[in-house]
Amino acid sequence: MPSLFKRRADAAETVDIEPDEATEADESVTRPRAYTEKKGKATPKRSDAQKRAKEAPPADRKEAARRLRDRQRSERAEARQKMAAGDDRYLPARDRGPEKALARRVVDSRRNIGSYFLIAALVILIGTSQSMPPLVRTVAQVLWFALAFLFVLDSVLLCRKVRKTLKAKMPKATVRWGSMYMYVVMRSITFRKLRLPSPQVKIGEPL
């Protein structure tokens, strides 16, 4: 005859197991869409998904060449933009360094005789041609000497200001003054809109 106590124990085990299974089933059904797994399980990120969505390979050699040209064109445009903004990574060696950047700011913050030197020299050169009357040639020669004197004087004042500013703001900087003077004078005779890197200050703006 089977034991009554054994039947009760089996029934108890059945009752203990069934609620757990029902709970797991309910959780799987009632999980929301934005459900996040417990810690320890990797969750896909948007950046990873974007990396996986790579550009499709080119269909042929012409398509590959076109993509290469487009990429090189965009890289050159970015390099020109960075160079115009004064980014040292894209500047030639002669323009790099904080000393050169400060010297450029000094040049760009003032009106320079050198900026008008080339245009004035061209006008004077036309005035000194043999086809002009003697009086015009004489006046042109006088203007030429006056322009040369003003250009030299302005260049000296510019170099002195650059030296004074660099010594005040960068006293520990090692500067080759000869090449620095040549650098700022050459920049001063370049038209403002054609200067590279582009001017980062307005005329009269304090440094």
Backbone as JSON Lines, residues from 0, in Angstrom:
{"i":0,"aa":"M","n":[0.85,-1.2,0.0],"ca":[0.0,0.0,0.0],"c":[0.88,1.25,0.0]}
{"i":1,"aa":"P","n":[0.71,2.14,-0.96],"ca":[1.56,3.33,-1.02],"c":[1.36,4.23,0.18]}
{"i":2,"aa":"S","n":[2.46,4.91,0.55],"ca":[2.42,5.76,1.75],"c":[1.73,7.07,1.44]}
{"i":3,"aa":"L","n":[0.91,7.52,2.39],"ca":[0.2,8.78,2.23],"c":[1.14,9.97,2.31]}
{"i":4,"aa":"F","n":[2.18,9.83,3.17],"ca":[3.15,10.93,3.33],"c":[3.97,11.16,2.06]}
{"i":5,"aa":"K","n":[4.25,10.04,1.33],"ca":[5.05,10.17,0.11],"c":[4.29,10.95,-0.94]}
{"i":6,"aa":"R","n":[2.96,10.69,-1.04],"ca":[2.15,11.43,-2.01],"c":[2.14,12.92,-1.7]}
{"i":7,"aa":"R","n":[2.06,13.25,-0.41],"ca":[2.04,14.67,-0.04],"c":[3.38,15.36,-0.38]}
{"i":8,"aa":"A","n":[4.49,14.63,-0.19],"ca":[5.8,15.21,-0.52],"c":[5.94,15.46,-2.01]}
{"i":9,"aa":"D","n":[5.45,14.48,-2.83],"ca":[5.53,14.67,-4.29],"c":[4.7,15.86,-4.73]}
{"i":10,"aa":"A","n":[3.53,15.98,-4.1],"ca":[2.67,17.11,-4.45],"c":[3.31,18.44,-4.1]}
{"i":11,"aa":"A","n":[4.01,18.46,-2.93],"ca":[4.69,19.69,-2.51],"c":[5.79,20.07,-3.48]}
{"i":12,"aa":"E","n":[6.58,19.07,-3.96],"ca":[7.65,19.35,-4.91],"c":[7.08,19.92,-6.22]}
{"i":13,"aa":"T","n":[5.93,19.32,-6.63],"ca":[5.3,19.81,-7.86],"c":[4.85,21.26,-7.71]}
{"i":14,"aa":"V","n":[4.32,21.59,-6.58],"ca":[3.87,22.96,-6.33],"c":[5.03,23.92,-6.28]}
{"i":15,"aa":"D","n":[6.23,23.49,-5.73],"ca":[7.39,24.37,-5.63],"c":[7.99,24.67,-6.99]}
{"i":16,"aa":"I","n":[7.95,23.73,-7.9],"ca":[8.6,23.91,-9.2],"c":[7.75,24.72,-10.15]}
{"i":17,"aa":"E","n":[6.48,24.48,-10.18],"ca":[5.6,25.11,-11.16],"c":[5.53,26.63,-11.05]}
{"i":18,"aa":"P","n":[5.49,27.22,-9.84],"ca":[5.48,28.7,-9.78],"c":[6.71,29.33,-10.38]}
{"i":19,"aa":"D","n":[7.93,28.7,-10.18],"ca":[9.16,29.27,-10.74],"c":[9.1,29.29,-12.26]}
{"i":20,"aa":"E","n":[8.62,28.17,-12.83],"ca":[8.54,28.12,-14.28],"c":[7.52,29.13,-14.81]}
{"i":21,"aa":"A","n":[6.44,29.28,-14.09],"ca":[5.43,30.25,-14.52],"c":[5.95,31.67,-14.45]}
{"i":22,"aa":"T","n":[6.77,31.95,-13.39],"ca":[7.32,33.3,-13.25],"c":[8.25,33.64,-14.4]}
{"i":23,"aa":"E","n":[9.13,32.66,-14.77],"ca":[10.04,32.9,-15.88],"c":[9.29,33.14,-17.17]}
{"i":24,"aa":"A","n":[8.23,32.37,-17.37],"ca":[7.44,32.56,-18.59],"c":[6.78,33.93,-18.61]}
{"i":25,"aa":"D","n":[6.27,34.37,-17.43],"ca":[5.62,35.68,-17.37],"c":[6.61,36.8,-17.66]}
{"i":26,"aa":"E","n":[7.86,36.67,-17.11],"ca":[8.87,37.71,-17.32],"c":[9.24,37.83,-18.79]}
{"i":27,"aa":"S","n":[9.35,36.67,-19.46],"ca":[9.7,36.72,-20.87],"c":[8.61,37.34,-21.71]}
{"i":28,"aa":"V","n":[7.37,37.21,-21.26],"ca":[6.26,37.77,-22.02],"c":[6.09,39.25,-21.75]}
{"i":29,"aa":"T","n":[6.27,39.66,-20.48],"ca":[5.97,41.04,-20.07],"c":[7.16,41.98,-20.18]}
{"i":30,"aa":"R","n":[8.32,41.55,-20.72],"ca":[9.47,42.44,-20.87],"c":[9.15,43.54,-21.88]}
{"i":31,"aa":"P","n":[9.47,44.78,-21.56],"ca":[9.21,45.87,-22.5],"c":[10.19,45.83,-23.65]}
{"i":32,"aa":"R","n":[9.91,46.65,-24.65],"ca":[10.79,46.67,-25.82],"c":[12.16,47.21,-25.49]}
{"i":33,"aa":"A","n":[12.23,48.18,-24.6],"ca":[13.51,48.8,-24.23],"c":[14.19,48.06,-23.11]}
{"i":34,"aa":"Y","n":[13.89,46.79,-22.95],"ca":[14.46,46.01,-21.86],"c":[15.96,45.88,-22.05]}
{"i":35,"aa":"T","n":[16.72,46.06,-20.97],"ca":[18.17,45.96,-20.99],"c":[18.6,44.77,-20.16]}
{"i":36,"aa":"E","n":[19.5,44.0,-20.73],"ca":[19.96,42.82,-20.02],"c":[20.77,43.23,-18.79]}
{"i":37,"aa":"K","n":[20.98,42.27,-17.9],"ca":[21.74,42.53,-16.69],"c":[23.19,42.82,-17.04]}
{"i":38,"aa":"K","n":[23.92,43.39,-16.08],"ca":[25.32,43.72,-16.27],"c":[26.11,42.46,-16.57]}
{"i":39,"aa":"G","n":[27.15,42.64,-17.37],"ca":[27.95,41.5,-17.75],"c":[27.67,41.06,-19.17]}
{"i":40,"aa":"K","n":[26.58,41.55,-19.76],"ca":[26.24,41.21,-21.13],"c":[26.47,42.44,-22.0]}
{"i":41,"aa":"A","n":[27.12,42.24,-23.14],"ca":[27.46,43.36,-24.02],"c":[26.21,43.94,-24.66]}
{"i":42,"aa":"T","n":[26.15,45.28,-24.68],"ca":[25.03,45.99,-25.3],"c":[25.54,46.69,-26.54]}
{"i":43,"aa":"P","n":[24.97,46.47,-27.69],"ca":[25.46,47.12,-28.92],"c":[25.29,48.63,-28.84]}
{"i":44,"aa":"K","n":[26.32,49.38,-29.3],"ca":[26.3,50.83,-29.3],"c":[26.02,51.34,-30.71]}
{"i":45,"aa":"R","n":[25.56,52.61,-30.75],"ca":[25.26,53.21,-32.04],"c":[26.53,53.37,-32.87]}
{"i":46,"aa":"S","n":[27.65,53.73,-32.2],"ca":[28.9,53.9,-32.94],"c":[29.34,52.6,-33.58]}
{"i":47,"aa":"D","n":[29.15,51.48,-32.85],"ca":[29.52,50.19,-33.43],"c":[28.65,49.87,-34.63]}
{"i":48,"aa":"A","n":[27.38,50.22,-34.53],"ca":[26.48,49.97,-35.66],"c":[26.87,50.82,-36.86]}
{"i":49,"aa":"Q","n":[27.31,52.05,-36.6],"ca":[27.72,52.91,-37.69],"c":[29.01,52.42,-38.34]}
{"i":50,"aa":"K","n":[29.91,51.88,-37.54],"ca":[31.13,51.33,-38.1],"c":[30.84,50.13,-39.0]}
{"i":51,"aa":"R","n":[29.85,49.37,-38.6],"ca":[29.52,48.2,-39.41],"c":[28.87,48.6,-40.73]}
{"i":52,"aa":"A","n":[28.2,49.77,-40.72],"ca":[27.56,50.23,-41.95],"c":[28.59,50.99,-42.79]}
{"i":53,"aa":"K","n":[29.56,50.31,-43.31],"ca":[30.62,50.93,-44.08],"c":[30.16,51.22,-45.51]}
{"i":54,"aa":"E","n":[30.97,52.06,-46.17],"ca":[30.66,52.39,-47.55],"c":[30.84,51.16,-48.42]}
{"i":55,"aa":"A","n":[29.93,51.0,-49.33],"ca":[29.99,49.85,-50.22],"c":[31.23,49.93,-51.1]}
{"i":56,"aa":"P","n":[31.86,48.82,-51.41],"ca":[33.06,48.84,-52.25],"c":[32.74,49.36,-53.64]}
{"i":57,"aa":"P","n":[33.72,49.98,-54.3],"ca":[33.47,50.52,-55.64],"c":[33.12,49.42,-56.63]}
{"i":58,"aa":"A","n":[32.28,49.79,-57.58],"ca":[31.83,48.79,-58.55],"c":[32.91,48.47,-59.57]}
{"i":59,"aa":"D","n":[33.73,49.47,-59.92],"ca":[34.79,49.23,-60.9],"c":[35.94,50.19,-60.63]}
{"i":60,"aa":"R","n":[36.94,50.17,-61.5],"ca":[38.12,51.0,-61.3],"c":[37.8,52.48,-61.47]}
{"i":61,"aa":"K","n":[36.88,52.81,-62.36],"ca":[36.51,54.21,-62.53],"c":[35.86,54.76,-61.27]}
{"i":62,"aa":"E","n":[35.01,53.97,-60.66],"ca":[34.38,54.4,-59.42],"c":[35.4,54.58,-58.31]}
{"i":63,"aa":"A","n":[36.38,53.65,-58.24],"ca":[37.43,53.76,-57.22],"c":[38.27,55.01,-57.45]}
{"i":64,"aa":"A","n":[38.61,55.3,-58.71],"ca":[39.4,56.49,-59.01],"c":[38.62,57.76,-58.68]}
{"i":65,"aa":"R","n":[37.32,57.76,-58.96],"ca":[36.5,58.93,-58.65],"c":[36.45,59.18,-57.16]}
{"i":66,"aa":"R","n":[36.28,58.11,-56.38],"ca":[36.25,58.26,-54.93],"c":[37.59,58.76,-54.4]}
{"i":67,"aa":"L","n":[38.68,58.27,-54.99],"ca":[40.0,58.72,-54.56],"c":[40.19,60.21,-54.84]}
{"i":68,"aa":"R","n":[39.76,60.66,-56.02],"ca":[39.88,62.09,-56.35],"c":[39.03,62.94,-55.42]}
{"i":69,"aa":"D","n":[37.83,62.49,-55.14],"ca":[36.96,63.24,-54.22],"c":[37.57,63.33,-52.83]}
{"i":70,"aa":"R","n":[38.14,62.23,-52.37],"ca":[38.74,62.24,-51.04],"c":[39.96,63.15,-50.99]}
{"i":71,"aa":"Q","n":[40.8,63.1,-52.04],"ca":[41.97,63.97,-52.07],"c":[41.57,65.44,-52.17]}
{"i":72,"aa":"R","n":[40.5,65.72,-52.92],"ca":[40.03,67.1,-53.05],"c":[39.54,67.64,-51.71]}
{"i":73,"aa":"S","n":[38.8,66.81,-50.99],"ca":[38.3,67.24,-49.68],"c":[39.44,67.41,-48.69]}
{"i":74,"aa":"E","n":[40.46,66.54,-48.77],"ca":[41.61,66.67,-47.87],"c":[42.4,67.94,-48.16]}
{"i":75,"aa":"R","n":[42.56,68.27,-49.45],"ca":[43.27,69.51,-49.79],"c":[42.49,70.74,-49.34]}
{"i":76,"aa":"A","n":[41.18,70.69,-49.51],"ca":[40.36,71.82,-49.06],"c":[40.46,72.0,-47.55]}
{"i":77,"aa":"E","n":[40.45,70.89,-46.83],"ca":[40.57,70.97,-45.37],"c":[41.94,71.51,-44.98]}
{"i":78,"aa":"A","n":[43.0,71.05,-45.69],"ca":[44.35,71.53,-45.38],"c":[44.47,73.02,-45.63]}
{"i":79,"aa":"R","n":[43.88,73.53,-46.73],"ca":[43.93,74.97,-47.0],"c":[43.18,75.75,-45.93]}
{"i":80,"aa":"Q","n":[42.06,75.22,-45.51],"ca":[41.28,75.9,-44.48],"c":[42.05,75.95,-43.16]}
{"i":81,"aa":"K","n":[42.67,74.84,-42.78],"ca":[43.44,74.8,-41.55],"c":[44.67,75.7,-41.64]}
{"i":82,"aa":"M","n":[45.3,75.74,-42.81],"ca":[46.48,76.59,-42.98],"c":[46.09,78.06,-42.89]}
{"i":83,"aa":"A","n":[44.98,78.42,-43.51],"ca":[44.52,79.81,-43.43],"c":[44.18,80.21,-42.01]}
{"i":84,"aa":"A","n":[43.72,79.25,-41.2],"ca":[43.38,79.54,-39.81],"c":[44.6,79.56,-38.9]}
{"i":85,"aa":"G","n":[45.79,79.18,-39.43],"ca":[47.0,79.23,-38.63],"c":[47.3,77.98,-37.84]}
{"i":86,"aa":"D","n":[46.73,76.85,-38.24],"ca":[47.0,75.59,-37.55],"c":[48.41,75.13,-37.87]}
{"i":87,"aa":"D","n":[49.26,74.99,-36.84],"ca":[50.66,74.64,-37.04],"c":[50.86,73.33,-37.78]}
{"i":88,"aa":"R","n":[49.92,72.4,-37.65],"ca":[50.07,71.1,-38.3],"c":[50.04,71.2,-39.81]}
{"i":89,"aa":"Y","n":[49.46,72.26,-40.34],"ca":[49.31,72.4,-41.78],"c":[50.17,73.53,-42.35]}
{"i":90,"aa":"L","n":[50.94,74.2,-41.52],"ca":[51.75,75.32,-41.98],"c":[53.12,74.84,-42.44]}
{"i":91,"aa":"P","n":[53.73,75.54,-43.39],"ca":[55.12,75.25,-43.73],"c":[56.04,75.61,-42.58]}
{"i":92,"aa":"A","n":[57.26,75.12,-42.64],"ca":[58.19,75.29,-41.51],"c":[58.45,76.76,-41.19]}
{"i":93,"aa":"R","n":[58.47,77.62,-42.2],"ca":[58.8,79.03,-41.95],"c":[57.7,79.76,-41.18]}
{"i":94,"aa":"D","n":[56.48,79.21,-41.15],"ca":[55.36,79.86,-40.47],"c":[55.02,79.25,-39.13]}
{"i":95,"aa":"R","n":[55.71,78.19,-38.73],"ca":[55.33,77.48,-37.51],"c":[55.91,78.15,-36.27]}
{"i":96,"aa":"G","n":[55.25,77.88,-35.15],"ca":[55.75,78.34,-33.87],"c":[54.94,79.49,-33.3]}
{"i":97,"aa":"P","n":[54.86,79.57,-31.98],"ca":[54.11,80.67,-31.35],"c":[54.75,82.03,-31.59]}
{"i":98,"aa":"E","n":[56.08,82.07,-31.77],"ca":[56.74,83.35,-32.02],"c":[56.31,83.93,-33.36]}
{"i":99,"aa":"K","n":[56.26,83.06,-34.38],"ca":[55.82,83.53,-35.69],"c":[54.35,83.95,-35.66]}
{"i":100,"aa":"A","n":[53.54,83.22,-34.91],"ca":[52.12,83.57,-34.81],"c":[51.94,84.95,-34.18]}
{"i":101,"aa":"L","n":[52.71,85.24,-33.13],"ca":[52.61,86.55,-32.49],"c":[53.14,87.64,-33.41]}
{"i":102,"aa":"A","n":[54.23,87.35,-34.13],"ca":[54.77,88.33,-35.07],"c":[53.76,88.65,-36.17]}
{"i":103,"aa":"R","n":[53.04,87.64,-36.64],"ca":[52.01,87.88,-37.65],"c":[50.9,88.77,-37.11]}
{"i":104,"aa":"R","n":[50.55,88.58,-35.85],"ca":[49.51,89.41,-35.24],"c":[49.96,90.87,-35.17]}
{"i":105,"aa":"V","n":[51.25,91.08,-34.9],"ca":[51.76,92.45,-34.86],"c":[51.65,93.1,-36.24]}
{"i":106,"aa":"V","n":[52.04,92.36,-37.27],"ca":[51.98,92.9,-38.63],"c":[50.53,93.18,-39.03]}
{"i":107,"aa":"D","n":[49.65,92.25,-38.73],"ca":[48.26,92.37,-39.18],"c":[47.45,93.39,-38.39]}
{"i":108,"aa":"S","n":[47.95,93.81,-37.24],"ca":[47.2,94.76,-36.41],"c":[47.5,96.21,-36.75]}
{"i":109,"aa":"R","n":[48.37,96.47,-37.72],"ca":[48.74,97.84,-38.07],"c":[48.66,98.06,-39.58]}
{"i":110,"aa":"R","n":[48.58,99.32,-39.95],"ca":[48.66,99.68,-41.37],"c":[50.13,99.81,-41.74]}
{"i":111,"aa":"N","n":[50.53,99.12,-42.78],"ca":[51.93,99.09,-43.18],"c":[52.11,99.8,-44.53]}
{"i":112,"aa":"I","n":[53.17,100.59,-44.61],"ca":[53.5,101.23,-45.89],"c":[53.77,100.17,-46.94]}
{"i":113,"aa":"G","n":[54.33,99.06,-46.52],"ca":[54.66,98.0,-47.47],"c":[53.45,97.45,-48.2]}
{"i":114,"aa":"S","n":[52.28,97.52,-47.59],"ca":[51.07,97.0,-48.24],"c":[50.73,97.78,-49.5]}
{"i":115,"aa":"Y","n":[51.16,99.05,-49.57],"ca":[50.89,99.89,-50.73],"c":[52.13,100.09,-51.59]}
{"i":116,"aa":"F","n":[53.23,99.45,-51.2],"ca":[54.5,99.69,-51.87],"c":[54.47,99.22,-53.32]}
{"i":117,"aa":"L","n":[53.95,98.03,-53.56],"ca":[53.99,97.47,-54.91],"c":[53.13,98.28,-55.87]}
{"i":118,"aa":"I","n":[51.94,98.69,-55.43],"ca":[51.08,99.48,-56.31],"c":[51.71,100.84,-56.6]}
{"i":119,"aa":"A","n":[52.23,101.49,-55.54],"ca":[52.86,102.8,-55.73],"c":[54.09,102.69,-56.62]}
{"i":120,"aa":"A","n":[54.87,101.62,-56.43],"ca":[56.06,101.44,-57.26],"c":[55.69,101.24,-58.73]}
{"i":121,"aa":"L","n":[54.59,100.54,-58.98],"ca":[54.16,100.34,-60.37],"c":[53.75,101.66,-61.01]}
{"i":122,"aa":"V","n":[53.02,102.49,-60.25],"ca":[52.6,103.79,-60.78],"c":[53.81,104.67,-61.05]}
{"i":123,"aa":"I","n":[54.77,104.67,-60.13],"ca":[55.98,105.49,-60.31],"c":[56.79,104.99,-61.49]}
{"i":124,"aa":"L","n":[56.83,103.66,-61.66],"ca":[57.58,103.1,-62.79],"c":[56.99,103.56,-64.12]}
{"i":125,"aa":"I","n":[55.68,103.63,-64.19],"ca":[55.03,104.14,-65.4],"c":[55.37,105.62,-65.6]}
{"i":126,"aa":"G","n":[55.42,106.36,-64.49],"ca":[55.73,107.79,-64.59],"c":[57.15,108.08,-65.01]}
{"i":127,"aa":"T","n":[58.06,107.14,-64.81],"ca":[59.46,107.37,-65.18],"c":[59.78,106.88,-66.59]}
{"i":128,"aa":"S","n":[58.81,106.38,-67.3],"ca":[59.07,105.89,-68.66],"c":[59.42,107.06,-69.59]}
{"i":129,"aa":"Q","n":[60.14,106.75,-70.66],"ca":[60.61,107.79,-71.57],"c":[59.47,108.47,-72.33]}
{"i":130,"aa":"S","n":[58.33,107.83,-72.39],"ca":[57.2,108.43,-73.12],"c":[56.54,109.56,-72.34]}
{"i":131,"aa":"M","n":[56.86,109.68,-71.06],"ca":[56.26,110.72,-70.24],"c":[57.03,112.04,-70.39]}
{"i":132,"aa":"P","n":[56.36,113.16,-70.15],"ca":[57.05,114.46,-70.2],"c":[58.14,114.54,-69.13]}
{"i":133,"aa":"P","n":[59.13,115.39,-69.33],"ca":[60.22,115.49,-68.36],"c":[59.75,115.84,-66.95]}
{"i":134,"aa":"L","n":[58.75,116.72,-66.86],"ca":[58.26,117.1,-65.54],"c":[57.67,115.9,-64.81]}
{"i":135,"aa":"V","n":[56.92,115.09,-65.53],"ca":[56.31,113.9,-64.92],"c":[57.39,112.92,-64.46]}
{"i":136,"aa":"R","n":[58.43,112.76,-65.28],"ca":[59.52,111.86,-64.9],"c":[60.23,112.36,-63.66]}
{"i":137,"aa":"T","n":[60.41,113.67,-63.56],"ca":[61.09,114.23,-62.39],"c":[60.26,114.02,-61.13]}
{"i":138,"aa":"V","n":[58.97,114.29,-61.22],"ca":[58.09,114.08,-60.07],"c":[58.06,112.61,-59.67]}
{"i":139,"aa":"A","n":[58.03,111.74,-60.65],"ca":[58.01,110.31,-60.36],"c":[59.28,109.87,-59.65]}
{"i":140,"aa":"Q","n":[60.41,110.41,-60.04],"ca":[61.67,110.06,-59.37],"c":[61.67,110.54,-57.93]}
{"i":141,"aa":"V","n":[61.17,111.76,-57.71],"ca":[61.09,112.27,-56.34],"c":[60.16,111.4,-55.5]}
{"i":142,"aa":"L","n":[59.03,111.04,-56.08],"ca":[58.1,110.16,-55.35],"c":[58.72,108.8,-55.07]}
{"i":143,"aa":"W","n":[59.54,108.32,-55.98],"ca":[60.19,107.02,-55.76],"c":[61.11,107.08,-54.55]}
{"i":144,"aa":"F","n":[61.92,108.11,-54.45],"ca":[62.81,108.25,-53.29],"c":[62.01,108.42,-52.0]}
{"i":145,"aa":"A","n":[60.93,109.18,-52.07],"ca":[60.09,109.37,-50.88],"c":[59.44,108.05,-50.46]}
{"i":146,"aa":"L","n":[58.97,107.29,-51.44],"ca":[58.35,106.0,-51.12],"c":[59.37,105.04,-50.52]}
{"i":147,"aa":"A","n":[60.56,105.01,-51.08],"ca":[61.59,104.11,-50.55],"c":[61.95,104.5,-49.12]}
{"i":148,"aa":"F","n":[62.07,105.81,-48.86],"ca":[62.4,106.26,-47.5],"c":[61.3,105.87,-46.52]}
{"i":149,"aa":"L","n":[60.04,106.11,-46.9],"ca":[58.93,105.77,-46.01],"c":[58.85,104.26,-45.76]}
{"i":150,"aa":"F","n":[59.12,103.49,-46.8],"ca":[59.08,102.03,-46.64],"c":[60.15,101.55,-45.68]}
{"i":151,"aa":"V","n":[61.36,102.06,-45.81],"ca":[62.45,101.67,-44.91],"c":[62.13,102.09,-43.49]}
{"i":152,"aa":"L","n":[61.65,103.33,-43.31],"ca":[61.32,103.82,-41.98],"c":[60.22,102.98,-41.34]}
{"i":153,"aa":"D","n":[59.18,102.68,-42.11],"ca":[58.07,101.89,-41.56],"c":[58.53,100.47,-41.23]}
{"i":154,"aa":"S","n":[59.41,99.91,-42.04],"ca":[59.91,98.56,-41.77],"c":[60.74,98.53,-40.49]}
{"i":155,"aa":"V","n":[61.53,99.58,-40.27],"ca":[62.31,99.65,-39.02],"c":[61.39,99.74,-37.82]}
{"i":156,"aa":"L","n":[60.37,100.57,-37.91],"ca":[59.41,100.69,-36.8],"c":[58.67,99.37,-36.57]}
{"i":157,"aa":"L","n":[58.33,98.68,-37.65],"ca":[57.66,97.38,-37.51],"c":[58.56,96.37,-36.82]}
{"i":158,"aa":"C","n":[59.81,96.3,-37.22],"ca":[60.73,95.34,-36.61],"c":[60.94,95.65,-35.13]}
{"i":159,"aa":"R","n":[61.04,96.92,-34.79],"ca":[61.19,97.3,-33.38],"c":[59.97,96.89,-32.57]}
{"i":160,"aa":"K","n":[58.79,97.08,-33.15],"ca":[57.57,96.7,-32.42],"c":[57.48,95.19,-32.25]}
{"i":161,"aa":"V","n":[57.87,94.44,-33.28],"ca":[57.86,92.98,-33.17],"c":[58.83,92.52,-32.09]}
{"i":162,"aa":"R","n":[60.01,93.08,-32.07],"ca":[61.0,92.7,-31.06],"c":[60.51,93.03,-29.65]}
{"i":163,"aa":"K","n":[59.96,94.23,-29.49],"ca":[59.47,94.64,-28.17],"c":[58.32,93.75,-27.7]}
{"i":164,"aa":"T","n":[57.41,93.42,-28.61],"ca":[56.26,92.58,-28.24],"c":[56.7,91.17,-27.88]}
{"i":165,"aa":"L","n":[57.6,90.6,-28.66],"ca":[58.06,89.24,-28.38],"c":[58.82,89.17,-27.06]}
{"i":166,"aa":"K","n":[59.65,90.17,-26.79],"ca":[60.4,90.16,-25.53],"c":[59.48,90.35,-24.34]}
{"i":167,"aa":"A","n":[58.38,91.07,-24.53],"ca":[57.45,91.3,-23.42],"c":[56.57,90.08,-23.17]}
{"i":168,"aa":"K","n":[56.09,89.44,-24.22],"ca":[55.15,88.34,-24.07],"c":[55.82,86.97,-24.04]}
{"i":169,"aa":"M","n":[57.0,86.86,-24.64],"ca":[57.73,85.58,-24.66],"c":[59.19,85.84,-24.32]}
{"i":170,"aa":"P","n":[59.48,86.19,-23.08],"ca":[60.86,86.55,-22.73],"c":[61.84,85.39,-22.84]}
{"i":171,"aa":"K","n":[61.36,84.16,-22.73],"ca":[62.26,83.0,-22.78],"c":[62.37,82.4,-24.17]}
{"i":172,"aa":"A","n":[61.73,82.99,-25.14],"ca":[61.77,82.45,-26.5],"c":[63.12,82.72,-27.15]}
{"i":173,"aa":"T","n":[63.58,81.73,-27.91],"ca":[64.83,81.88,-28.66],"c":[64.47,82.25,-30.09]}
{"i":174,"aa":"V","n":[64.85,83.46,-30.49],"ca":[64.44,83.98,-31.79],"c":[65.67,84.37,-32.59]}
{"i":175,"aa":"R","n":[65.69,83.98,-33.86],"ca":[66.72,84.45,-34.78],"c":[66.18,85.74,-35.4]}
{"i":176,"aa":"W","n":[66.67,86.85,-34.88],"ca":[66.05,88.13,-35.2],"c":[66.2,88.51,-36.67]}
{"i":177,"aa":"G","n":[67.3,88.14,-37.28],"ca":[67.47,88.48,-38.7],"c":[66.39,87.87,-39.57]}
{"i":178,"aa":"S","n":[66.17,86.56,-39.4],"ca":[65.13,85.89,-40.19],"c":[63.73,86.35,-39.77]}
{"i":179,"aa":"M","n":[63.57,86.71,-38.49],"ca":[62.26,87.2,-38.04],"c":[61.94,88.55,-38.68]}
{"i":180,"aa":"Y","n":[62.94,89.44,-38.74],"ca":[62.71,90.74,-39.37],"c":[62.35,90.58,-40.85]}
{"i":181,"aa":"M","n":[63.06,89.7,-41.53],"ca":[62.76,89.46,-42.94],"c":[61.36,88.88,-43.1]}
{"i":182,"aa":"Y","n":[60.98,88.03,-42.18],"ca":[59.65,87.4,-42.23],"c":[58.54,88.43,-42.11]}
{"i":183,"aa":"V","n":[58.66,89.34,-41.15],"ca":[57.58,90.31,-40.94],"c":[57.57,91.37,-42.04]}
{"i":184,"aa":"V","n":[58.74,91.73,-42.58],"ca":[58.77,92.71,-43.66],"c":[58.12,92.14,-44.92]}
{"i":185,"aa":"M","n":[58.44,90.88,-45.23],"ca":[57.84,90.25,-46.4],"c":[56.33,90.11,-46.24]}
{"i":186,"aa":"R","n":[55.89,89.85,-45.02],"ca":[54.44,89.77,-44.81],"c":[53.8,91.16,-44.93]}
{"i":187,"aa":"S","n":[54.52,92.19,-44.53],"ca":[53.94,93.54,-44.57],"c":[53.74,94.03,-46.0]}
{"i":188,"aa":"I","n":[54.55,93.56,-46.95],"ca":[54.39,94.03,-48.33],"c":[53.41,93.16,-49.11]}
{"i":189,"aa":"T","n":[52.86,92.14,-48.47],"ca":[51.85,91.29,-49.11],"c":[50.47,91.9,-48.86]}
{"i":190,"aa":"F","n":[49.65,91.91,-49.89],"ca":[48.29,92.42,-49.72],"c":[47.58,91.65,-48.61]}
{"i":191,"aa":"R","n":[46.83,92.36,-47.82],"ca":[46.22,91.76,-46.63],"c":[45.36,90.54,-46.97]}
{"i":192,"aa":"K","n":[44.61,90.62,-48.05],"ca":[43.72,89.51,-48.42],"c":[44.49,88.31,-48.97]}
{"i":193,"aa":"L","n":[45.74,88.5,-49.34],"ca":[46.54,87.41,-49.91],"c":[47.48,86.79,-48.89]}
{"i":194,"aa":"R","n":[47.46,87.26,-47.67],"ca":[48.39,86.73,-46.67],"c":[47.97,85.35,-46.21]}
{"i":195,"aa":"L","n":[48.97,84.49,-46.07],"ca":[48.77,83.15,-45.51],"c":[49.81,82.91,-44.43]}
{"i":196,"aa":"P","n":[49.36,82.49,-43.26],"ca":[47.97,82.33,-42.81],"c":[47.2,83.65,-42.83]}
{"i":197,"aa":"S","n":[45.9,83.56,-42.92],"ca":[45.07,84.75,-42.99],"c":[45.18,85.56,-41.7]}
{"i":198,"aa":"P","n":[45.04,86.88,-41.78],"ca":[45.08,87.7,-40.56],"c":[44.02,87.27,-39.56]}
{"i":199,"aa":"Q","n":[44.43,87.14,-38.31],"ca":[43.53,86.73,-37.23],"c":[43.09,87.9,-36.37]}
{"i":200,"aa":"V","n":[43.6,89.11,-36.66],"ca":[43.23,90.31,-35.92],"c":[42.88,91.41,-36.91]}
{"i":201,"aa":"K","n":[42.09,92.36,-36.45],"ca":[41.74,93.51,-37.26],"c":[42.76,94.61,-37.06]}
{"i":202,"aa":"I","n":[42.79,95.54,-38.0],"ca":[43.72,96.67,-37.89],"c":[43.34,97.52,-36.68]}
{"i":203,"aa":"G","n":[44.31,97.8,-35.83],"ca":[44.06,98.57,-34.62],"c":[43.65,97.74,-33.43]}
{"i":204,"aa":"E","n":[43.42,96.45,-33.61],"ca":[43.01,95.6,-32.49],"c":[44.2,95.33,-31.57]}
{"i":205,"aa":"P","n":[44.02,95.47,-30.26],"ca":[45.14,95.22,-29.34],"c":[45.55,93.76,-29.35]}
{"i":206,"aa":"L","n":[46.83,93.54,-29.12],"ca":[47.37,92.17,-29.14],"c":[47.08,91.46,-27.83]}
